[in-house]
Amino acid sequence: MKLENKKIGFAFTGSFCTFNIVLEELKKIKREGAEILPIMSDNAYNLDTKFGSAKDYIDKIKNITGTNEIIHTIQGAEPIGPKNLTDIMVVSPCSR
């Protein structure tokens, strides 16, 4: 599948131990030319864990996607469907 010019909602959820692997996949999607709408669950956005600080992951996601904003609340995510903001949604990582 070609991702160029596709709008991809990319949501980070729990399973913090896989965030670095998922970030590599996010980079690949960006290199394919996709426009990425970053989304993080409340926990992913706010919790520091032994795998890294929330701020560090937020900064990495912003750097990869080239955006200053990450959707991280239910209210922020509500318009995604009704406004057709994405062509594809990715929810990752999903716990193994």
Residue, then its C-alpha position, 0 to 999 in steps of 0.5 A: m500500500k502506498l502511504e503518500n498523501k494518506k492521513i494517518g491517525f497514529a495512536f499510542t496506548g499502553s505497553f510502554c516497553t514497546f514505544n521505542i519499537v513503535l517510534e521506528e515504525l512511525k518514522k517509516i510511515k512518515r518516510e512513506g509520505a504520510e501525513i500523521l495525526p499523533i494521538m496518545s492515550d491519557n496514560a501514554y501522554n502523562l505517565d513517566t515509566k521505567f521505559g522513559s518519561a512522557k515528555d521525552y516520548i511526546d518530544k520524539i513523536k512531535n519531532i517525527t511527525g512535524t507537529n506541535e500538537i498531539i491529541h491526548t484527550i477524549q474531547g480532542a479526539e471526538p472530531i476525528g471521525p465526524k470531520n473525516l480527519t484520517d484515512i487510516m487509524v493505527v493503534s499501537p502498541c497493542s499489548r503482546 
